[in-house]
Amino acid sequence: MALKTETRPWGNFIQFTLNEPSTVKLITVNPGQEFSLQYHHKRRELWRILSGHPIITVGDKVVKGRPGDEIEVPEETNHRIKAEDEAVEILEISLGEFDENDIVRLKDNYGRVK
């Protein structure tokens, strides 16, 4: 979740990391699509929903998100984002050692489970 929030004369800012390795991505999931049910050994993730109302799976919990929601995904925890009838945009902040080869896919609609 947010590390720090400060109000300034012009508005405010939310700080998510401080002096630690991180990778930031903007993820778009197209309507009717979902990425694989997966986990990572070497990183945790923080998601902030920017637009849309995704179905979010983290561990055994499945919730419908809305813009502004923040979701924490610990290391080695199953997770997935699904878009229903509208595209979804998520800001993803990965903390730890980032490597796309660290994705362990458990279920995948695109034939990528090893």
TIBA-269261 format. One record per atom (N, C-alpha, C): residue in three letters; x, y, z; residue number from 1; chain. Coordinates in steps of 0.2 Angstrom, whole numbers, plus 2048, in hexadecimal, padded with zeros to 3 digits. Last residue first. Layout:
<recs>
(rec ALA, (X, Y, Z), NUM, A)
...
</recs>
This chain:
<recs>
(rec LYS, (813, 786, 7A4), 114, A)
(rec LYS, (818, 781, 7A2), 114, A)
(rec LYS, (817, 77B, 7A6), 114, A)
(rec VAL, (806, 78F, 79C), 113, A)
(rec VAL, (808, 78C, 7A2), 113, A)
(rec VAL, (80D, 786, 7A0), 113, A)
(rec ARG, (802, 796, 791), 112, A)
(rec ARG, (809, 798, 793), 112, A)
(rec ARG, (80A, 794, 79A), 112, A)
(rec GLY, (7F5, 797, 78A), 111, A)
(rec GLY, (7FA, 791, 789), 111, A)
(rec GLY, (801, 792, 78C), 111, A)
(rec TYR, (7ED, 7A0, 78D), 110, A)
(rec TYR, (7F0, 7A1, 787), 110, A)
(rec TYR, (7F6, 79C, 786), 110, A)
(rec ASN, (7E7, 7A0, 79A), 109, A)
(rec ASN, (7E2, 79F, 794), 109, A)
(rec ASN, (7E6, 79F, 78D), 109, A)
(rec ASP, (7EE, 798, 7A7), 108, A)
(rec ASP, (7EF, 79D, 7A2), 108, A)
(rec ASP, (7EA, 79B, 79C), 108, A)
(rec LYS, (7F3, 794, 7B8), 107, A)
(rec LYS, (7EE, 793, 7B3), 107, A)
(rec LYS, (7EF, 799, 7AE), 107, A)
(rec LEU, (800, 796, 7BD), 106, A)
(rec LEU, (7FC, 791, 7BF), 106, A)
(rec LEU, (7F7, 78F, 7BA), 106, A)
(rec ARG, (810, 79C, 7B9), 105, A)
(rec ARG, (809, 79C, 7B7), 105, A)
(rec ARG, (806, 796, 7B9), 105, A)
(rec VAL, (81B, 7A6, 7C1), 104, A)
(rec VAL, (819, 79F, 7C1), 104, A)
(rec VAL, (812, 79F, 7BF), 104, A)
(rec ILE, (827, 7B1, 7BC), 103, A)
(rec ILE, (820, 7B0, 7BC), 103, A)
(rec ILE, (81F, 7A8, 7BC), 103, A)
(rec ASP, (834, 7B4, 7BA), 102, A)
(rec ASP, (832, 7B2, 7C1), 102, A)
(rec ASP, (82B, 7B1, 7C1), 102, A)
(rec ASN, (837, 7BA, 7AE), 101, A)
(rec ASN, (838, 7B3, 7AE), 101, A)
(rec ASN, (836, 7B0, 7B5), 101, A)
(rec GLU, (837, 7C7, 7B0), 100, A)
(rec GLU, (831, 7C4, 7AD), 100, A)
(rec GLU, (831, 7BD, 7AD), 100, A)
(rec ASP, (83C, 7CD, 7BF), 99, A)
(rec ASP, (83E, 7C9, 7BA), 99, A)
(rec ASP, (838, 7C6, 7B7), 99, A)
(rec PHE, (841, 7D7, 7CD), 98, A)
(rec PHE, (83D, 7D6, 7C7), 98, A)
(rec PHE, (840, 7D3, 7C2), 98, A)
(rec GLU, (843, 7D5, 7DE), 97, A)
(rec GLU, (846, 7D4, 7D7), 97, A)
(rec GLU, (842, 7D2, 7D2), 97, A)
(rec GLY, (839, 7E2, 7E5), 96, A)
(rec GLY, (83D, 7DC, 7E5), 96, A)
(rec GLY, (841, 7DB, 7DF), 96, A)
(rec LEU, (829, 7E7, 7E0), 95, A)
(rec LEU, (82E, 7E8, 7E5), 95, A)
(rec LEU, (832, 7E2, 7E6), 95, A)
(rec SER, (820, 7EF, 7D4), 94, A)
(rec SER, (823, 7E8, 7D6), 94, A)
(rec SER, (829, 7EA, 7DA), 94, A)
(rec ILE, (811, 7F6, 7D1), 93, A)
(rec ILE, (818, 7F8, 7D4), 93, A)
(rec ILE, (81A, 7F1, 7D7), 93, A)
(rec GLU, (806, 7FA, 7C5), 92, A)
(rec GLU, (809, 7F5, 7C8), 92, A)
(rec GLU, (810, 7F7, 7CB), 92, A)
(rec LEU, (7F7, 801, 7C1), 91, A)
(rec LEU, (7FD, 803, 7C3), 91, A)
(rec LEU, (800, 7FD, 7C7), 91, A)
(rec ILE, (7EB, 7FB, 7B5), 90, A)
(rec ILE, (7EE, 7FA, 7BC), 90, A)
(rec ILE, (7F5, 7FD, 7BC), 90, A)
(rec GLU, (7DC, 7FC, 7AD), 89, A)
(rec GLU, (7E3, 7FE, 7AD), 89, A)
(rec GLU, (7E5, 7FE, 7B4), 89, A)
(rec VAL, (7D1, 7F2, 7A3), 88, A)
(rec VAL, (7D3, 7F4, 7A9), 88, A)
(rec VAL, (7DB, 7F6, 7A9), 88, A)
(rec ALA, (7C3, 7F3, 798), 87, A)
(rec ALA, (7CA, 7F3, 799), 87, A)
(rec ALA, (7CB, 7F5, 7A0), 87, A)
(rec GLU, (7B3, 7EA, 79C), 86, A)
(rec GLU, (7B7, 7F0, 79A), 86, A)
(rec GLU, (7BE, 7EF, 79C), 86, A)
(rec ASP, (7AE, 7DE, 7A0), 85, A)
(rec ASP, (7AB, 7E2, 79A), 85, A)
(rec ASP, (7AE, 7E8, 798), 85, A)
(rec GLU, (7BA, 7D9, 7A8), 84, A)
(rec GLU, (7B4, 7D6, 7A6), 84, A)
(rec GLU, (7B2, 7DA, 7A0), 84, A)
(rec ALA, (7CB, 7D4, 7AB), 83, A)
(rec ALA, (7C6, 7D9, 7A9), 83, A)
(rec ALA, (7C0, 7D6, 7A6), 83, A)
(rec LYS, (7D4, 7CE, 7B9), 82, A)
(rec LYS, (7D0, 7CC, 7B3), 82, A)
(rec LYS, (7CC, 7D2, 7B2), 82, A)
(rec ILE, (7E4, 7C9, 7C0), 81, A)
(rec ILE, (7DF, 7CF, 7BE), 81, A)
(rec ILE, (7DB, 7CD, 7B8), 81, A)
(rec ARG, (7EB, 7BF, 7CD), 80, A)
(rec ARG, (7E8, 7C0, 7C6), 80, A)
(rec ARG, (7E4, 7C6, 7C5), 80, A)
(rec HIS, (7F5, 7B5, 7D7), 79, A)
(rec HIS, (7F2, 7BB, 7D5), 79, A)
(rec HIS, (7F0, 7BB, 7CE), 79, A)
(rec ASN, (7FD, 7AC, 7E5), 78, A)
(rec ASN, (7F9, 7AC, 7DE), 78, A)
(rec ASN, (7F5, 7B2, 7DD), 78, A)
(rec THR, (80C, 7B1, 7EC), 77, A)
(rec THR, (804, 7B1, 7ED), 77, A)
(rec THR, (801, 7B1, 7E6), 77, A)
(rec GLU, (819, 7B3, 7EC), 76, A)
(rec GLU, (817, 7AC, 7EC), 76, A)
(rec GLU, (810, 7AC, 7EE), 76, A)
(rec GLU, (818, 7C3, 7F4), 75, A)
(rec GLU, (81C, 7BE, 7F1), 75, A)
(rec GLU, (819, 7B7, 7F1), 75, A)
(rec PRO, (808, 7CB, 7F5), 74, A)
(rec PRO, (80E, 7C9, 7F8), 74, A)
(rec PRO, (812, 7C4, 7F3), 74, A)
(rec VAL, (800, 7D8, 7EF), 73, A)
(rec VAL, (801, 7D1, 7ED), 73, A)
(rec VAL, (808, 7CF, 7F0), 73, A)
(rec GLU, (7F4, 7E4, 7F3), 72, A)
(rec GLU, (7FB, 7E1, 7F4), 72, A)
(rec GLU, (7FB, 7DA, 7F2), 72, A)
(rec ILE, (7EB, 7F0, 7EB), 71, A)
(rec ILE, (7EB, 7E9, 7EC), 71, A)
(rec ILE, (7F3, 7E7, 7ED), 71, A)
(rec GLU, (7E0, 7FE, 7EB), 70, A)
(rec GLU, (7E7, 7FC, 7EB), 70, A)
(rec GLU, (7E7, 7F5, 7EE), 70, A)
(rec ASP, (7D4, 807, 7E2), 69, A)
(rec ASP, (7D6, 802, 7E6), 69, A)
(rec ASP, (7DD, 800, 7E6), 69, A)
(rec GLY, (7D3, 810, 7D7), 68, A)
(rec GLY, (7D5, 813, 7DE), 68, A)
(rec GLY, (7D7, 80D, 7E3), 68, A)
(rec PRO, (7C5, 809, 7CF), 67, A)
(rec PRO, (7CB, 80D, 7CF), 67, A)
(rec PRO, (7CC, 810, 7D6), 67, A)
(rec ARG, (7C2, 7F8, 7D7), 66, A)
(rec ARG, (7C0, 7FE, 7D4), 66, A)
(rec ARG, (7C5, 803, 7D4), 66, A)
(rec GLY, (7C0, 7E6, 7D6), 65, A)
(rec GLY, (7C3, 7EC, 7D8), 65, A)
(rec GLY, (7C0, 7F2, 7D5), 65, A)
(rec LYS, (7B9, 7D9, 7DE), 64, A)
(rec LYS, (7B8, 7DD, 7D8), 64, A)
(rec LYS, (7BB, 7E4, 7DA), 64, A)
(rec VAL, (7C3, 7CB, 7E3), 63, A)
(rec VAL, (7BF, 7D1, 7E5), 63, A)
(rec VAL, (7BE, 7D5, 7DE), 63, A)
(rec VAL, (7C8, 7BC, 7EB), 62, A)
(rec VAL, (7C6, 7BF, 7E5), 62, A)
(rec VAL, (7C1, 7C5, 7E6), 62, A)
(rec LYS, (7D4, 7B4, 7F4), 61, A)
(rec LYS, (7CF, 7B9, 7F4), 61, A)
(rec LYS, (7CE, 7BB, 7ED), 61, A)
(rec ASP, (7DE, 7AB, 7F5), 60, A)
(rec ASP, (7D8, 7A8, 7F5), 60, A)
(rec ASP, (7D2, 7AD, 7F4), 60, A)
(rec GLY, (7EA, 7B5, 7EC), 59, A)
(rec GLY, (7E9, 7AF, 7F1), 59, A)
(rec GLY, (7E2, 7AC, 7F0), 59, A)
(rec VAL, (7E0, 7C0, 7E4), 58, A)
(rec VAL, (7E7, 7C0, 7E8), 58, A)
(rec VAL, (7E6, 7BA, 7ED), 58, A)
(rec THR, (7D8, 7C5, 7D6), 57, A)
(rec THR, (7D9, 7BF, 7DA), 57, A)
(rec THR, (7E0, 7C0, 7DD), 57, A)
(rec ILE, (7CC, 7D1, 7D1), 56, A)
(rec ILE, (7D3, 7D0, 7D3), 56, A)
(rec ILE, (7D3, 7CA, 7D8), 56, A)
(rec ILE, (7C4, 7D7, 7C3), 55, A)
(rec ILE, (7C3, 7D2, 7C8), 55, A)
(rec ILE, (7CB, 7D0, 7CA), 55, A)
(rec PRO, (7C4, 7E9, 7C1), 54, A)
(rec PRO, (7C6, 7E2, 7C0), 54, A)
(rec PRO, (7C4, 7DD, 7C5), 54, A)
(rec HIS, (7BD, 7F5, 7BA), 53, A)
(rec HIS, (7BB, 7F2, 7C0), 53, A)
(rec HIS, (7BD, 7EA, 7C0), 53, A)
(rec GLY, (7C6, 805, 7B5), 52, A)
(rec GLY, (7C2, 7FE, 7B4), 52, A)
(rec GLY, (7C1, 7FB, 7BB), 52, A)
(rec SER, (7D6, 80B, 7B9), 51, A)
(rec SER, (7CF, 80C, 7B6), 51, A)
(rec SER, (7CC, 805, 7B5), 51, A)
(rec LEU, (7DF, 809, 7C3), 50, A)
(rec LEU, (7DF, 810, 7C0), 50, A)
(rec LEU, (7D8, 811, 7BD), 50, A)
(rec ILE, (7E3, 801, 7D2), 49, A)
(rec ILE, (7DF, 801, 7CC), 49, A)
(rec ILE, (7DE, 808, 7CA), 49, A)
(rec ARG, (7F3, 7FC, 7D6), 48, A)
(rec ARG, (7EE, 802, 7D7), 48, A)
(rec ARG, (7EA, 802, 7D1), 48, A)
(rec TRP, (7FC, 7F0, 7DE), 47, A)
(rec TRP, (7F8, 7F2, 7D8), 47, A)
(rec TRP, (7F4, 7F8, 7DA), 47, A)
(rec LEU, (80C, 7EA, 7E2), 46, A)
(rec LEU, (806, 7EE, 7E4), 46, A)
(rec LEU, (803, 7F1, 7DE), 46, A)
(rec GLU, (814, 7DA, 7E5), 45, A)
(rec GLU, (812, 7E0, 7E1), 45, A)
(rec GLU, (80C, 7E4, 7E4), 45, A)
(rec ARG, (824, 7D3, 7E7), 44, A)
(rec ARG, (81D, 7D4, 7E9), 44, A)
(rec ARG, (81B, 7DA, 7E5), 44, A)
(rec ARG, (830, 7C6, 7E1), 43, A)
(rec ARG, (82D, 7CD, 7E2), 43, A)
(rec ARG, (826, 7CD, 7E4), 43, A)
(rec LYS, (834, 7B9, 7DF), 42, A)
(rec LYS, (839, 7BE, 7E2), 42, A)
(rec LYS, (836, 7C5, 7E2), 42, A)
(rec HIS, (82A, 7B0, 7DB), 41, A)
(rec HIS, (82F, 7AE, 7E1), 41, A)
(rec HIS, (832, 7B4, 7E4), 41, A)
(rec HIS, (819, 7B3, 7D7), 40, A)
(rec HIS, (820, 7B4, 7D6), 40, A)
(rec HIS, (824, 7B2, 7DC), 40, A)
(rec TYR, (80B, 7AC, 7CE), 39, A)
(rec TYR, (80F, 7AE, 7D4), 39, A)
(rec TYR, (816, 7B0, 7D2), 39, A)
(rec GLN, (7FB, 7AB, 7C5), 38, A)
(rec GLN, (802, 7AB, 7C6), 38, A)
(rec GLN, (805, 7AD, 7CD), 38, A)
(rec LEU, (7F0, 7AA, 7B9), 37, A)
(rec LEU, (7F0, 7A9, 7C0), 37, A)
(rec LEU, (7F7, 7A7, 7C2), 37, A)
(rec SER, (7F2, 7B5, 7AB), 36, A)
(rec SER, (7F3, 7AF, 7AE), 36, A)
(rec SER, (7F2, 7AF, 7B6), 36, A)
(rec PHE, (7E6, 7C2, 7A9), 35, A)
(rec PHE, (7ED, 7BF, 7A8), 35, A)
(rec PHE, (7ED, 7B9, 7AC), 35, A)
(rec GLU, (7D7, 7C3, 79E), 34, A)
(rec GLU, (7DB, 7C3, 7A5), 34, A)
(rec GLU, (7E2, 7C0, 7A4), 34, A)
(rec GLN, (7CA, 7CB, 795), 33, A)
(rec GLN, (7D0, 7C7, 796), 33, A)
(rec GLN, (7D3, 7C7, 79D), 33, A)
(rec GLY, (7BF, 7D3, 793), 32, A)
(rec GLY, (7BE, 7CC, 793), 32, A)
(rec GLY, (7C4, 7C8, 793), 32, A)
(rec PRO, (7C8, 7E1, 78E), 31, A)
(rec PRO, (7C2, 7DE, 790), 31, A)
(rec PRO, (7C1, 7D7, 78E), 31, A)
(rec ASN, (7DA, 7E0, 792), 30, A)
(rec ASN, (7D5, 7E2, 78E), 30, A)
(rec ASN, (7CE, 7DE, 790), 30, A)
(rec VAL, (7E4, 7E8, 79E), 29, A)
(rec VAL, (7E0, 7E2, 79C), 29, A)
(rec VAL, (7DA, 7E3, 798), 29, A)
(rec THR, (7F3, 7F0, 7A0), 28, A)
(rec THR, (7EC, 7F1, 79D), 28, A)
(rec THR, (7E9, 7EA, 79B), 28, A)
(rec ILE, (7FE, 7F7, 7AB), 27, A)
(rec ILE, (7FB, 7F1, 7A8), 27, A)
(rec ILE, (7F4, 7F2, 7A6), 27, A)
(rec LEU, (80C, 7FF, 7AD), 26, A)
(rec LEU, (805, 800, 7AC), 26, A)
(rec LEU, (803, 7FA, 7A8), 26, A)
(rec LYS, (819, 7FC, 7BA), 25, A)
(rec LYS, (816, 7FB, 7B3), 25, A)
(rec LYS, (80F, 7FD, 7B3), 25, A)
(rec VAL, (828, 7FE, 7C2), 24, A)
(rec VAL, (822, 800, 7C1), 24, A)
(rec VAL, (81F, 7FF, 7BA), 24, A)
(rec THR, (833, 7F6, 7CD), 23, A)
(rec THR, (831, 7F6, 7C6), 23, A)
(rec THR, (82A, 7F9, 7C6), 23, A)
(rec SER, (83F, 7FA, 7DA), 22, A)
(rec SER, (838, 7F9, 7D8), 22, A)
(rec SER, (838, 7F9, 7D0), 22, A)
(rec PRO, (84A, 7FA, 7E8), 21, A)
(rec PRO, (849, 7F8, 7E1), 21, A)
(rec PRO, (841, 7F7, 7DF), 21, A)
(rec GLU, (847, 808, 7F3), 20, A)
(rec GLU, (848, 801, 7F2), 20, A)
(rec GLU, (847, 7FF, 7EA), 20, A)
(rec ASN, (845, 816, 7F6), 19, A)
(rec ASN, (84C, 813, 7F6), 19, A)
(rec ASN, (84C, 80B, 7F6), 19, A)
(rec LEU, (835, 813, 7F9), 18, A)
(rec LEU, (83A, 818, 7FB), 18, A)
(rec LEU, (840, 814, 7FB), 18, A)
(rec THR, (824, 813, 7F1), 17, A)
(rec THR, (82B, 810, 7F3), 17, A)
(rec THR, (82F, 815, 7F5), 17, A)
(rec PHE, (819, 81B, 7F1), 16, A)
(rec PHE, (818, 814, 7F1), 16, A)
(rec PHE, (81E, 810, 7F3), 16, A)
(rec GLN, (811, 82A, 7F5), 15, A)
(rec GLN, (817, 826, 7F4), 15, A)
(rec GLN, (816, 81F, 7F5), 15, A)
(rec ILE, (806, 835, 7EF), 14, A)
(rec ILE, (806, 82F, 7F2), 14, A)
(rec ILE, (80D, 82C, 7F0), 14, A)
(rec PHE, (803, 847, 7F1), 13, A)
(rec PHE, (806, 841, 7EE), 13, A)
(rec PHE, (806, 83B, 7F2), 13, A)
(rec ASN, (7F8, 855, 7ED), 12, A)
(rec ASN, (7FB, 850, 7F2), 12, A)
(rec ASN, (7FF, 84B, 7EE), 12, A)
(rec GLY, (7F7, 866, 7EB), 11, A)
(rec GLY, (7F3, 860, 7EB), 11, A)
(rec GLY, (7F6, 85B, 7F0), 11, A)
(rec TRP, (7FE, 872, 7ED), 10, A)
(rec TRP, (7FB, 871, 7E6), 10, A)
(rec TRP, (7F7, 86A, 7E5), 10, A)
(rec PRO, (802, 872, 7FA), 9, A)
(rec PRO, (7FE, 877, 7F8), 9, A)
(rec PRO, (7FA, 876, 7F1), 9, A)
(rec ARG, (801, 860, 7FF), 8, A)
(rec ARG, (805, 866, 7FD), 8, A)
(rec ARG, (800, 86B, 7FB), 8, A)
(rec THR, (801, 852, 808), 7, A)
(rec THR, (7FD, 857, 805), 7, A)
(rec THR, (801, 85D, 804), 7, A)
(rec GLU, (806, 841, 806), 6, A)
(rec GLU, (808, 848, 809), 6, A)
(rec GLU, (803, 84D, 805), 6, A)
(rec THR, (808, 831, 80B), 5, A)
(rec THR, (804, 835, 808), 5, A)
(rec THR, (805, 83C, 80B), 5, A)
(rec LYS, (811, 822, 80A), 4, A)
(rec LYS, (811, 828, 80D), 4, A)
(rec LYS, (80C, 82C, 808), 4, A)
(rec LEU, (810, 815, 805), 3, A)
(rec LEU, (814, 816, 80A), 3, A)
(rec LEU, (813, 81C, 80E), 3, A)
(rec ALA, (801, 80C, 800), 2, A)
(rec ALA, (805, 812, 800), 2, A)
(rec ALA, (809, 813, 806), 2, A)
(rec MET, (804, 7FA, 800), 1, A)
(rec MET, (800, 800, 800), 1, A)
(rec MET, (804, 806, 800), 1, A)
</recs>
